[in-house]
């Protein structure tokens, strides 16, 4: 067996099917990262990508099977080169195509499909021809043996393409660089198929395609970025990260969504008004001077954790799953780690499960865009948070939803879920409109229900350095929850609860009488 493997030399058809497996699965993984900034990475986007690519691949298999009797290695060469040409087009014009297709009048859950079809349907379709061609040209005896051999090689290639793209390429390279790499692999394979005596036309075409890939990587269609000047951008292992300056305001974008902001001239200013609500736990606690340990789940630009450090004598732990986000906060948002602030690069729930620390305040600010990590929404998670809170501890969750109406299902389900664990649960809207916004859910372990009058008295008497009068006026009445589920680990239909919000306007109120900033059609969340 070992000698057989050592002496194995793949035939040209086998090489072609192996590389087509690598490329097709690599493009599938890459598609999520390309499409997510425009349309989000929720289940409808991911499911749409899988549906389109599987349909394109199946159509390629079918058409390739019909033509397989006339298959030649030379024809596989041209299929490889044609796919590389289309990959170059994707590298060059993906943002422009995404922008145009996002304007189509489609139901929000189907909004990403045209972009996916245009960008990834054709190259996947072309790669689908390779397997039936390879089976026809195989040296194996019998249809079953030839087909099984081709399926195995293609699947091994797909495993390699999936694993390498996910664990190696995306963390190390930009989307453009990865796309060009796939194009070059296709060209190199096409050249290898023509050896040892490459014909003139395929050779010239290969050189032309390489030049096309280089041009595609060197520039994209010119477009004015309405957000401002992009001072930093990268593809992390988790998401796309950008830092954009618009005048004196610096904003962190994660997967295209505004996630944190700071005023470069006035760092103490709360650019996003909802971050002022993070101080509500200091009114809910019986004695704010006894609040000593605070946990933020979700760091973003670390504006919230840094604000707590400026105002209170507390120790702050921050759990931010993406270490590159923390690095960007240090470089661009003035984050300085010291004795009183510690960052942890891991999942928030796993951190709580392993933590020995007891916290007086937990701020849950880990939601982004229309993607909500369901395991941070459930009754089991709420119980875990309660177990890690002190007897007078307070949980604040930054929930993205409408305070009432059709877009309020997620907020009301979270309210109902928190009530299963915490004796008292309060809601605070952050905008006077009924649009989708940052609704602050505050849960306490205290059996006493705090009245509006008592909270206003505490706000007047306590020297917090932040006046929460306006925030207290935005307190909500307890919502109706009979028509929404309590979220549990074994059933947390978060995507269904988010469904009514797709396409609705999302309002982020800003301080200093700024106009509300809206994002449409995708739901956009922020981490303070």
C-alpha positions in Angstrom: 0.0 0.0 0.0 2.8 2.4 1.0 4.8 1.6 -2.1 1.7 2.0 -4.3 1.1 5.5 -2.9 4.8 6.5 -3.3 4.8 5.4 -6.9 1.4 7.0 -7.8 1.5 9.6 -10.5 -1.8 11.4 -11.2 -2.9 11.4 -14.9 -3.8 14.7 -16.5 -7.6 14.2 -16.0 -7.0 13.3 -12.3 -5.0 16.5 -11.8 -7.7 18.5 -13.4 -10.5 17.1 -11.2 -8.4 17.5 -8.1 -7.7 21.1 -8.8 -11.3 21.8 -9.7 -12.3 20.4 -6.3 -9.9 22.8 -4.6 -11.0 25.8 -6.5 -14.8 25.2 -6.4 -14.8 24.7 -2.6 -12.3 27.6 -2.1 -14.6 29.9 -4.1 -17.6 28.8 -2.0 -15.8 29.7 1.2 -14.6 32.9 -0.3 -18.1 33.8 -1.5 -19.3 34.3 2.1 -16.5 36.8 2.8 -17.2 38.7 -0.4 -21.0 38.9 -0.1 -21.3 39.4 3.7 -20.3 43.1 3.9 -23.1 44.1 1.5 -25.8 41.6 2.5 -24.8 40.2 5.9 -23.7 36.8 6.9 -27.0 35.5 8.2 -28.4 32.1 7.3 -30.2 33.4 4.2 -26.9 34.6 2.7 -25.0 31.5 3.5 -27.9 29.2 2.4 -28.2 31.2 -0.8 -24.5 30.8 -1.6 -24.7 27.0 -1.0 -27.9 26.7 -3.1 -26.6 28.7 -6.0 -23.2 27.0 -6.1 -24.6 23.5 -5.8 -27.1 24.3 -8.6 -24.3 25.6 -10.8 -22.1 22.6 -10.1 -25.0 20.2 -10.8 -25.8 22.0 -14.1 -22.1 21.7 -15.1 -22.1 18.0 -14.2 -25.2 17.5 -16.4 -23.9 19.4 -19.4 -20.4 17.9 -19.0 -21.9 14.4 -18.9 -23.8 15.1 -22.2 -20.6 16.3 -23.9 -18.2 13.8 -22.2 -18.1 11.4 -25.2 -16.2 14.2 -27.1 -14.1 15.2 -24.1 -10.4 15.9 -24.6 -7.6 17.2 -22.3 -7.3 20.2 -24.6 -10.9 21.1 -23.8 -10.3 20.9 -20.1 -7.4 23.3 -20.6 -9.8 25.9 -22.0 -12.3 25.3 -19.3 -9.6 26.0 -16.7 -8.5 29.2 -18.5 -12.1 30.4 -18.9 -12.7 29.9 -15.2 -9.6 31.9 -14.4 -10.8 34.7 -16.6 -14.1 34.9 -14.7 -12.2 34.8 -11.4 -10.3 37.9 -12.6 -13.6 39.6 -13.3 -14.8 38.8 -9.8 -11.6 40.1 -8.3 -11.9 43.3 -10.3 -15.6 44.2 -10.1 -17.1 42.4 -7.1 -17.8 45.5 -5.1 -19.4 47.3 -8.0 -21.6 44.3 -8.8 -22.6 43.9 -5.2 -23.5 47.6 -5.0 -25.7 47.4 -8.2 -27.4 44.1 -7.3 -28.2 45.4 -3.8 -30.5 48.0 -5.4 -32.8 45.4 -6.9 -36.4 45.3 -5.5 -36.3 41.9 -3.9 -37.5 40.6 -0.5 -34.6 41.1 1.9 -34.1 37.4 2.5 -33.5 36.8 -1.2 -31.5 40.1 -1.8 -28.1 38.4 -2.1 -29.1 35.8 -4.7 -28.6 37.9 -7.8 -25.1 38.9 -6.7 -24.2 35.3 -5.9 -25.6 34.0 -9.2 -23.6 36.6 -11.2 -20.3 36.4 -9.3 -20.1 32.7 -8.6 -22.5 30.8 -10.8 -20.5 30.9 -14.0 -17.1 29.8 -12.7 -18.7 27.0 -10.6 -20.7 25.9 -13.7 -17.5 25.7 -15.8 -15.7 23.7 -13.1 -18.6 21.2 -13.1 -17.6 20.0 -16.6 -14.3 18.7 -15.3 -15.5 15.7 -13.4 -17.5 14.0 -16.1 -14.7 14.8 -18.6 -12.2 13.2 -16.2 -14.3 10.1 -15.8 -14.6 9.7 -19.5 -10.8 10.1 -20.0 -9.9 7.9 -17.0 -7.8 4.8 -17.4 -10.0 2.9 -15.0 -12.0 0.0 -16.3 -15.8 0.3 -16.0 -18.1 3.3 -15.4 -18.4 2.6 -11.7 -14.7 2.4 -11.0 -14.0 5.5 -13.1 -16.8 7.5 -11.5 -15.8 6.5 -7.9 -12.2 7.4 -8.6 -13.1 10.9 -9.9 -15.6 11.5 -7.1 -12.9 10.6 -4.5 -10.3 12.9 -6.1 -12.7 15.7 -6.4 -13.9 15.4 -2.8 -10.3 15.2 -1.5 -9.6 18.4 -3.5 -12.7 20.0 -2.0 -11.6 19.1 1.5 -8.2 20.7 0.8 -9.8 23.8 -0.7 -12.2 24.2 2.1 -9.6 23.7 4.9 -6.9 25.8 3.3 -9.2 28.7 2.5 -10.7 28.7 6.0 -7.7 28.1 8.2 -4.8 29.4 6.2 -5.7 31.7 3.3 -8.4 33.9 4.9 -6.4 34.6 8.1 -3.2 35.4 6.1 -4.3 37.1 2.8 -6.8 39.6 1.5 -9.8 38.6 -0.5 -8.2 40.0 -3.6 -5.0 38.0 -3.0 -6.9 34.8 -2.5 -8.9 35.3 -5.6 -5.8 35.9 -7.7 -4.2 32.8 -6.1 -7.1 30.6 -7.2 -6.8 32.1 -10.7 -3.1 31.4 -10.9 -3.7 27.8 -9.7 -6.1 27.3 -12.5 -3.7 28.7 -15.1 -0.8 26.6 -13.8 -3.0 23.5 -14.0 -4.0 24.4 -17.6 -0.3 24.7 -18.5 0.5 21.4 -16.8 -2.2 19.7 -18.8 -0.5 20.8 -22.1 3.0 19.5 -21.2 5.4 18.3 -22.4 4.7 20.0 -25.7 2.4 23.0 -25.0 0.5 24.2 -28.1 1.0 27.9 -29.0 -2.6 29.1 -28.5 -3.1 27.7 -25.0 0.3 29.0 -24.0 -0.4 32.5 -25.3 -3.8 32.4 -23.7 -2.3 31.4 -20.3 0.1 34.3 -20.4 -2.8 36.7 -21.2 -4.9 35.3 -18.3 -2.0 35.8 -15.9 -1.7 39.4 -17.1 -5.5 39.9 -16.7 -5.3 38.6 -13.1 -2.4 41.0 -12.3 -4.4 43.9 -13.7 -7.5 42.9 -11.8 -5.6 42.8 -8.5 -3.9 46.1 -9.1 -7.1 48.2 -9.3 -10.9 48.1 -9.0 -13.6 50.3 -10.6 -13.2 53.8 -9.1 -15.9 54.7 -6.6 -16.2 57.4 -4.0 -16.6 56.0 -0.5 -19.4 57.9 1.0 -18.3 56.9 4.5 -15.1 58.9 4.4 -11.4 58.1 4.3 -10.5 54.4 4.8 -7.4 54.6 7.0 -7.1 50.8 7.6 -8.7 47.7 6.3 -8.0 44.0 6.6 -9.7 40.5 6.4 -9.5 38.8 9.8 -10.2 35.2 10.5 -13.7 36.3 11.6 -14.7 39.2 9.5 -13.9 42.2 7.3 -12.5 45.1 9.4 -12.2 48.7 8.3 -11.4 52.0 10.1 -12.9 55.0 8.4 -12.4 58.7 9.2 -15.2 61.1 8.4 -14.1 64.5 9.6 -13.3 64.2 13.3 -15.3 61.0 13.7 -13.5 57.7 13.4 -15.6 54.6 12.9 -14.9 50.9 13.0 -16.8 48.9 10.4 -17.1 45.1 10.8 -18.5 43.3 7.7 -19.6 46.7 6.4 -21.6 47.6 9.6 -20.8 50.5 11.8 -19.6 49.0 15.1 -17.8 51.6 17.1 -17.1 55.3 16.8 -15.0 57.9 18.6 -14.5 61.7 18.3 -10.9 62.3 17.6 -11.1 65.8 19.0 -13.2 64.9 22.0 -12.6 61.2 23.0 -15.0 61.6 26.0 -17.9 62.2 23.7 -20.4 59.4 23.1 -20.7 59.5 19.3 -23.4 56.8 19.4 -25.9 57.9 21.9 -26.8 54.3 22.9 -23.4 53.8 24.6 -24.4 56.3 27.3 -27.0 53.7 28.3 -24.2 51.3 29.3 -24.0 53.4 32.5 -27.6 52.3 33.6 -26.3 49.4 35.7 -24.6 52.1 38.0 -28.1 53.3 38.8 -29.6 49.8 39.2 -26.9 48.7 41.7 -27.7 49.5 45.3 -24.3 51.1 45.8 -22.3 52.1 42.8 -19.2 52.4 44.9 -19.3 48.6 45.4 -19.2 48.0 41.7 -15.6 46.8 41.3 -15.5 44.2 38.5 -17.1 44.7 35.1 -17.2 42.4 32.1 -17.8 43.5 28.5 -18.7 40.7 26.1 -17.8 42.3 22.7 -15.1 44.9 22.5 -15.2 46.5 19.0 -13.4 49.8 19.3 -13.4 49.5 23.1 -15.2 52.8 23.5 -17.5 51.4 26.2 -14.8 49.7 28.3 -12.6 52.7 28.1 -15.5 55.0 29.1 -16.0 52.8 32.2 -12.4 53.1 33.1 -12.5 56.9 32.8 -15.6 57.3 35.0 -15.2 54.6 37.7 -12.6 52.9 39.8 -13.3 49.4 38.4 -11.4 46.5 36.9 -12.6 45.7 33.4 -12.4 42.4 31.5 -13.2 42.5 27.8 -14.0 39.4 25.8 -13.4 40.1 22.1 -13.4 37.0 19.9 -11.3 38.6 17.2 -7.8 39.6 18.3 -7.3 41.8 15.2 -10.2 44.0 16.4 -8.4 44.5 19.7 -5.2 45.3 17.8 -7.1 47.9 15.7 -8.6 49.4 18.9 -5.1 49.8 20.2 -3.8 51.4 17.0 -6.7 53.6 16.1 -9.0 54.0 19.1 -6.6 54.9 21.8 -6.9 51.6 23.7 -4.3 51.2 26.4 -4.2 48.0 28.5 -3.1 48.5 32.1 -3.6 47.0 35.4 -7.3 47.7 35.3 -8.2 46.4 31.8 -7.6 42.9 30.5 -8.6 41.6 27.0 -9.5 38.0 26.3 -9.6 36.6 22.7 -12.3 34.0 23.0 -16.0 33.3 22.7 -18.0 35.1 25.4 -20.0 32.1 26.6 -16.9 29.9 26.8 -15.2 32.6 28.8 -18.1 32.7 31.3 -18.1 28.9 31.5 -14.4 28.8 32.4 -14.3 32.0 34.5 -13.7 31.9 38.3 -14.3 35.7 38.6 -17.5 37.2 40.0 -18.7 40.3 38.2 -20.8 43.2 39.4 -21.8 44.3 35.9 -21.9 42.4 32.6 -22.4 44.3 29.4 -23.4 42.0 26.5 -22.5 43.9 23.3 -21.6 41.1 20.9 -24.3 41.4 18.3 -23.4 42.7 14.8 -25.4 43.5 11.8 -28.2 40.9 11.2 -26.1 38.1 12.6 -26.8 37.3 16.2 -24.8 34.5 18.0 -27.8 32.5 19.2 -25.8 30.8 22.0 -25.6 34.3 23.6 -29.3 34.7 23.6 -30.7 31.7 25.4 -32.1 30.9 28.8 -29.0 28.7 29.5 -26.7 31.6 28.7 -28.8 34.0 30.9 -28.4 31.5 33.7 -24.7 31.3 33.2 -24.4 35.1 33.3 -26.5 35.2 36.4 -24.3 32.6 38.1 -21.2 34.8 37.3 -22.9 38.0 38.7 -22.6 39.1 42.3 -25.8 39.1 44.5 -26.4 42.7 43.4 -25.2 42.2 39.9 -26.7 43.7 36.7 -26.7 42.4 33.1 -27.1 44.9 30.3 -27.7 43.5 26.8 -27.5 45.7 23.7 -30.4 44.2 21.6 -30.9 45.3 18.0 -34.6 45.5 17.3 -37.6 47.7 17.2 -39.1 48.6 20.6 -42.6 47.7 19.3 -44.4 46.6 16.2 -43.3 44.1 13.5 -39.6 44.5 14.1 -39.8 43.9 17.9 -40.0 40.1 18.0 -36.4 39.5 18.9 -36.4 42.1 21.7 -39.6 40.7 23.1 -38.2 37.1 23.0 -35.0 38.3 24.7 -37.1 40.0 27.4 -39.2 36.8 27.9 -36.0 34.8 28.1 -34.3 37.0 30.6 -37.4 36.9 32.8 -36.9 33.1 33.1 -33.7 33.8 35.1 -33.7 37.4 36.5 -36.3 38.7 38.9 -36.5 42.1 37.3 -36.0 43.0 33.6 -36.2 46.5 32.1 -36.2 47.9 28.6 -34.9 51.2 27.3 -35.3 52.6 23.8 -32.5 54.7 22.4 -34.5 56.6 19.7 -37.8 58.4 19.7 -38.7 56.7 16.5 -40.2 53.2 16.3 -37.6 52.1 13.8 -35.1 49.3 14.5 -32.6 50.6 17.0 -30.4 49.7 19.9 -32.8 48.6 22.6 -31.1 48.2 26.0 -32.3 45.2 28.0 -31.3 45.5 31.7 -31.7 42.5 34.0 -31.1 42.5 37.8 -31.0 39.9 40.5 -32.8 42.2 42.9 -36.3 41.2 43.8 -37.3 44.9 44.2 -38.8 46.6 41.2 -37.2 50.0 40.7 -39.7 52.7 39.8 -39.0 55.5 37.4 -39.1 57.9 40.3 -36.5 55.9 42.3 -34.2 55.8 39.3 -34.5 59.5 38.7 -33.7 60.2 42.3 -30.6 58.0 42.1 -29.5 59.8 38.9 -29.8 63.1 40.7 -28.0 62.0 43.8 -25.2 59.9 42.4 -22.2 61.5 41.0 -21.6 59.2 38.0 -20.2 61.8 35.7 -22.9 60.9 33.2 -26.4 62.4 33.3 -28.9 59.7 32.5 -32.1 61.8 32.6 -32.9 61.4 28.9 -32.1 57.7 29.0 -34.5 57.2 32.0 -37.3 59.0 30.1 -36.9 56.4 27.4 -37.8 53.5 29.7 -40.2 51.1 28.1 -43.3 49.4 29.6 -42.9 45.6 29.8 -43.7 44.2 26.4 -46.3 41.5 25.5 -44.5 38.2 25.1 -47.3 35.7 24.7 -46.5 35.4 20.9 -42.8 35.0 21.1 -40.7 32.0 22.3 -38.4 31.7 25.2 -35.0 31.0 23.6 -33.3 27.9 24.7 -30.2 26.0 23.5 -32.3 23.3 21.9 -34.6 25.8 20.1 -33.5 29.4 19.5 -35.1 30.5 16.2 -33.1 33.8 16.2 -33.0 34.1 12.4 -36.8 33.8 12.3 -37.2 36.5 14.9 -34.8 38.8 13.0 -36.8 38.2 9.7 -39.3 41.0 10.2 -36.4 43.5 10.6 -34.8 42.8 7.2 -35.3 45.8 5.0 -36.4 48.1 7.8 -34.6 51.3 8.6 -32.1 51.1 11.4 -31.5 54.3 13.4 -28.4 55.1 15.4 -28.9 58.3 17.3 -25.8 60.4 17.6 -25.0 63.0 20.3 -24.6 66.8 20.0 -27.8 67.2 18.0 -26.5 65.1 15.0 -28.9 63.8 12.6 -29.8 60.1 13.1 -27.7 57.8 10.9 -29.6 55.2 9.0 -28.6 52.0 7.3 -30.7 50.2 4.8 -31.6 47.5 3.8 -29.4 45.4 6.1 -29.7 45.5 9.9 -26.6 47.0 11.4 -25.5 46.4 14.9 -22.8 48.1 16.9 -20.4 47.2 19.7 -19.5 50.2 21.8 
